[in-house]
Amino acid sequence: DDGTPCDLGGCRFNRPADRSDTYDNVSAQVGWIHDFSANNQVYVNLAQAFRAPETNEVYRLQSNQNVADLDSEEARSIEAGWRGRIAASNINYAIAAFYMTKDNVIFQDSNRENHSGAETKHRGIEWNLAWQFNDAWRLGVNGAYARHTYEGTLNPGPVNLDGLDIDTAPRVTGGAQLLWQIAAGHELELEGVYMGKYFADEANTVEYPGHKLLNLRYRGSLGQHWYYGARITNLLDVDYAERADVGFGNERYFVGEPASLYLNIGYRL
């Protein structure tokens, strides 16, 4: 948008007049940790945080926007967790629950317009476990269940998104890794990745069903300095999307890579 007419029905972006914007914010965090034993620990964290608007959010405007009056996002959160080790079974574990609210959230709608003043709520639980069967085998498992929702009515509009899931935010995610130590300096790992379903638009009318992927990795050593490796991503050649959303009224899918083989070799000093 430099003053000359744009083709295809006009310019997509509007260049606003020069101006200066400043943001003053304060962040703080306090935590508490208690050791129940040498192998078990509980903790609590309280935090106040902020994120100032990015340059593109403030000054890269859509053609029908003349100004983006955006404030800094503010977040308040509490997290509590338990982590420890069962020495007799060679098991390490951790579990945490969190609750966070955000104000002045910078929200981009399906027409790619940025708005300020949204409120969101985030709460969930995360966990992971690592089990060393023996000297040769190790299993790692992790997962999370969380709800990320809009709260209240969004301006301008008003658009009522109260209680709806934030787009592109799955409720369930997880993964697992099985590692085989074939010999000293040689290991093979099979990884599973789970992405749960999520809504692709803020109105929760379009849903991406999620996906499951398998990856295979091998790492080996050649003497003291040389090493090599190979990995196959998307081992079962699943059709999936790295991201799914809605833009300008159309469903969009950023297609994930098919089954792919990567080889590498390196030298350690």
Legacy VTK file of the C-alpha trace (Angstrom):
# vtk DataFile Version 3.0
C-alpha trace
ASCII
DATASET POLYDATA
POINTS 269 float
0.000 0.000 0.000
2.318 2.735 -1.313
-0.259 4.961 -2.991
-0.559 3.064 -6.274
-3.669 0.993 -7.050
-3.493 -2.717 -6.156
-4.731 -5.425 -8.518
-7.223 -8.153 -7.616
-9.758 -5.856 -5.988
-7.481 -3.762 -3.773
-4.620 -4.117 -1.320
-4.694 -6.791 1.357
-2.794 -4.686 3.910
-3.143 -1.075 5.007
-0.082 0.956 5.971
-0.975 3.291 8.864
0.554 6.714 9.469
3.731 6.911 11.534
3.267 6.929 15.305
4.963 5.851 18.512
3.570 3.325 21.009
4.877 2.477 24.474
3.916 -0.265 26.924
4.675 -0.390 30.652
4.339 -3.745 32.373
5.480 -5.602 35.475
6.095 -9.334 35.866
6.716 -11.320 39.045
6.973 -14.914 40.202
7.109 -16.651 43.570
7.574 -20.354 44.181
7.615 -22.872 47.024
9.334 -26.282 47.022
9.172 -28.957 49.708
11.186 -32.197 49.758
9.204 -34.972 51.373
12.186 -37.274 50.953
15.338 -37.555 48.893
13.221 -38.824 45.979
9.916 -36.937 46.300
9.217 -33.240 45.927
6.152 -31.010 45.732
6.131 -27.463 44.379
3.818 -24.491 43.800
4.459 -21.521 41.484
2.513 -18.250 41.282
3.246 -15.902 38.392
2.181 -12.603 36.849
3.412 -12.166 33.278
2.866 -10.013 30.199
3.454 -9.921 26.458
3.673 -6.630 24.600
2.124 -6.552 21.096
4.402 -7.545 18.223
5.236 -5.097 15.448
3.153 -6.999 12.882
0.138 -7.045 15.197
0.185 -3.269 15.652
1.278 -1.990 12.241
0.546 -4.696 9.648
-3.167 -4.065 9.288
-5.809 -5.497 7.016
-7.127 -3.243 4.251
-10.227 -2.171 6.225
-8.289 -1.367 9.423
-6.829 2.072 10.091
-5.490 1.437 13.569
-4.959 -1.539 15.882
-5.419 -0.221 19.421
-3.722 -3.075 21.244
-2.631 -3.354 24.870
-0.154 -5.775 26.401
-1.499 -9.201 27.228
-1.491 -9.989 30.953
-1.509 -13.451 32.489
-1.907 -14.741 36.042
-1.188 -18.381 36.747
-0.793 -20.976 39.465
0.933 -24.316 38.992
1.253 -27.165 41.487
3.095 -30.396 40.936
4.638 -33.525 42.364
7.799 -35.125 41.012
9.899 -37.973 42.250
11.614 -41.278 41.716
10.817 -44.848 42.715
14.364 -46.024 43.169
13.550 -49.729 43.519
11.840 -49.779 40.109
14.003 -47.192 38.281
10.917 -45.062 37.608
10.966 -41.262 37.434
7.638 -39.440 37.364
6.120 -35.968 37.426
2.577 -34.617 37.452
1.450 -31.001 37.439
-1.830 -29.091 37.356
-2.147 -25.498 36.189
-4.710 -22.703 36.034
-4.193 -19.450 34.137
-6.315 -16.478 33.106
-5.318 -13.890 30.502
-6.635 -10.367 29.896
-6.208 -8.019 26.922
-5.576 -11.053 24.742
-4.654 -10.126 21.177
-7.075 -12.099 19.080
-6.866 -12.743 15.328
-10.163 -13.694 13.755
-10.802 -15.750 10.620
-10.451 -12.600 8.492
-6.919 -12.134 9.874
-7.860 -8.970 11.754
-6.209 -8.373 15.143
-8.323 -7.287 18.101
-7.481 -6.588 21.725
-9.456 -7.094 24.895
-10.253 -10.800 24.697
-10.177 -12.881 27.860
-9.116 -16.510 27.968
-8.914 -19.265 30.553
-6.456 -22.169 30.582
-6.503 -25.141 32.935
-5.226 -28.657 32.723
-2.971 -31.423 33.927
0.327 -32.709 32.537
2.313 -35.821 33.406
5.329 -37.826 32.337
6.934 -41.086 33.342
10.287 -42.687 32.518
10.931 -46.356 33.289
14.366 -47.932 32.906
13.512 -51.648 32.540
17.146 -52.700 32.581
20.448 -51.598 31.120
19.124 -52.046 27.560
15.512 -50.845 27.561
13.841 -47.564 28.593
10.232 -46.423 28.202
9.064 -42.820 28.393
5.409 -41.741 28.359
3.923 -38.248 28.578
0.506 -36.688 28.175
-1.654 -33.681 28.868
-5.325 -32.815 29.111
-6.185 -29.123 29.021
-9.053 -26.766 28.226
-8.214 -23.447 26.583
-11.354 -21.329 26.246
-12.502 -17.825 25.378
-14.298 -15.954 28.120
-16.930 -13.244 27.748
-17.809 -11.208 24.680
-15.193 -10.000 22.232
-15.239 -6.480 20.842
-15.750 -5.248 18.196
-18.879 -7.090 17.293
-19.889 -7.975 19.784
-18.857 -11.589 19.101
-19.948 -13.979 21.838
-17.232 -16.603 22.236
-17.903 -17.252 25.919
-16.947 -20.827 26.816
-15.827 -21.841 23.325
-12.529 -23.629 22.784
-9.654 -21.532 21.453
-9.045 -22.525 17.852
-6.081 -24.821 17.084
-5.816 -25.749 20.788
-6.281 -29.515 21.283
-7.544 -30.825 24.592
-5.445 -34.003 24.555
-1.814 -34.471 23.514
0.696 -37.154 24.325
3.603 -39.281 23.272
5.723 -42.310 24.089
9.317 -43.311 23.414
10.731 -46.851 23.589
14.531 -46.932 23.495
16.710 -49.986 22.968
20.394 -49.678 23.874
21.670 -52.218 21.355
25.279 -51.911 22.473
27.585 -49.255 23.858
27.214 -46.205 21.595
24.356 -47.719 19.544
20.647 -47.182 20.246
17.311 -47.479 18.472
14.223 -45.477 19.466
10.594 -45.840 18.421
8.451 -42.770 19.140
4.703 -42.358 19.040
3.072 -38.908 18.859
-0.603 -38.226 19.535
-2.362 -34.980 18.624
-5.974 -34.812 19.714
-8.782 -33.199 17.756
-9.293 -29.448 17.890
-11.440 -26.709 16.398
-9.994 -24.856 13.406
-12.066 -21.666 13.837
-13.024 -19.450 16.759
-16.740 -20.255 16.360
-16.000 -23.995 16.842
-17.798 -25.016 13.644
-14.866 -26.699 11.853
-12.985 -29.543 13.533
-9.652 -31.184 12.748
-9.779 -34.858 13.848
-6.193 -35.039 15.100
-3.553 -37.581 14.164
-1.195 -40.305 15.380
2.381 -40.597 14.085
5.284 -42.999 14.503
8.942 -42.024 14.172
12.006 -44.291 14.204
15.543 -43.170 15.080
18.940 -44.872 15.163
22.136 -43.393 16.627
25.584 -44.964 16.500
29.220 -44.146 17.229
32.319 -44.782 15.157
35.179 -44.630 17.613
35.658 -41.741 20.006
34.840 -38.811 17.706
32.687 -39.883 14.744
28.971 -40.562 15.034
26.135 -41.224 12.589
22.393 -41.573 12.618
19.246 -42.218 10.646
15.624 -41.371 11.293
12.338 -42.086 9.571
9.580 -39.595 10.337
5.915 -40.475 9.797
6.885 -44.126 9.566
3.405 -45.308 8.505
3.012 -42.524 5.889
-0.091 -41.039 7.539
-1.914 -38.114 5.913
-2.042 -35.335 8.495
-1.883 -31.573 8.937
0.823 -29.744 10.859
-1.873 -27.146 11.449
-5.501 -26.675 10.402
-7.366 -23.385 10.564
-9.880 -21.176 8.763
-8.820 -18.093 6.835
-11.172 -15.687 5.008
-13.984 -18.232 5.254
-11.983 -21.142 3.803
-10.608 -24.208 5.547
-6.806 -24.386 5.370
-4.565 -27.380 6.030
-0.782 -27.048 6.301
0.059 -30.533 5.077
2.527 -32.613 7.085
5.404 -34.393 5.381
4.953 -37.971 4.166
7.251 -40.782 5.312
10.775 -39.360 5.082
14.275 -40.747 5.643
17.085 -38.552 7.013
20.748 -39.556 7.353
23.442 -37.677 9.214
27.096 -38.061 10.138
29.146 -35.877 12.470
32.438 -35.405 14.282
32.879 -34.488 17.940
35.972 -32.496 18.940
LINES 1 270
269 0 1 2 3 4 5 6 7 8 9 10 11 12 13 14 15 16 17 18 19 20 21 22 23 24 25 26 27 28 29 30 31 32 33 34 35 36 37 38 39 40 41 42 43 44 45 46 47 48 49 50 51 52 53 54 55 56 57 58 59 60 61 62 63 64 65 66 67 68 69 70 71 72 73 74 75 76 77 78 79 80 81 82 83 84 85 86 87 88 89 90 91 92 93 94 95 96 97 98 99 100 101 102 103 104 105 106 107 108 109 110 111 112 113 114 115 116 117 118 119 120 121 122 123 124 125 126 127 128 129 130 131 132 133 134 135 136 137 138 139 140 141 142 143 144 145 146 147 148 149 150 151 152 153 154 155 156 157 158 159 160 161 162 163 164 165 166 167 168 169 170 171 172 173 174 175 176 177 178 179 180 181 182 183 184 185 186 187 188 189 190 191 192 193 194 195 196 197 198 199 200 201 202 203 204 205 206 207 208 209 210 211 212 213 214 215 216 217 218 219 220 221 222 223 224 225 226 227 228 229 230 231 232 233 234 235 236 237 238 239 240 241 242 243 244 245 246 247 248 249 250 251 252 253 254 255 256 257 258 259 260 261 262 263 264 265 266 267 268
